[in-house]
Amino acid sequence: MPYWDELIRKLGFLGGFDVEWFSQVSQPPFAINRYVAFQRPNGKSRPAQVAPDGIVGRG
């Protein structure tokens, strides 16, 4: 997927983002594995923002 590696790299800068998320969801194969890789400490979301590089995200 285009930009996937860049997205994961940027998510890694979030405090509390689990950069090892893939190991949590990939085993066992074909099983439903629900896992929260990141959650804001206060549980509140903020409106979407556009980063200087043009990527839309939730700031």
C-alpha positions in Angstrom: 0.0 0.0 0.0 1.4 3.4 -0.9 2.5 5.5 2.1 1.9 2.6 4.6 5.5 2.6 5.9 5.4 6.4 6.2 2.2 6.3 8.2 3.5 3.7 10.6 6.7 5.7 11.1 4.7 8.8 11.9 2.4 7.0 14.3 5.5 5.8 16.1 6.0 9.5 17.2 2.7 9.4 19.1 3.3 8.9 22.8 1.8 5.6 23.8 1.6 4.2 20.2 2.5 0.5 20.3 5.1 0.1 17.5 4.9 -3.6 18.0 1.2 -3.7 17.2 1.6 -6.2 14.3 2.8 -9.0 16.6 -0.3 -8.5 18.7 -2.7 -8.9 15.7 -1.0 -11.4 13.4 -1.1 -14.5 15.6 -2.9 -16.9 15.4 -3.4 -16.6 11.6 -6.9 -15.8 10.5 -8.2 -15.3 14.0 -10.1 -12.1 15.0 -7.6 -10.1 17.0 -8.9 -6.8 18.2 -6.1 -4.6 19.6 -5.9 -0.9 20.4 -2.5 0.3 19.3 -3.1 3.9 20.5 -5.7 5.6 22.6 -5.6 9.2 23.8 -4.9 9.4 27.5 -8.1 11.5 28.1 -10.2 9.4 25.7 -11.3 12.5 23.8 -10.7 13.0 20.1 -9.8 16.2 18.3 -10.9 17.4 14.9 -8.9 16.3 11.9 -6.0 18.5 10.9 -3.8 18.7 7.9 -0.1 18.2 8.6 2.5 20.4 6.8 3.2 17.5 4.4 -0.5 17.3 3.4 -1.4 14.2 5.3 -4.8 14.5 7.1 -4.9 13.2 10.6 -6.3 13.7 14.0 -4.0 16.1 15.7 
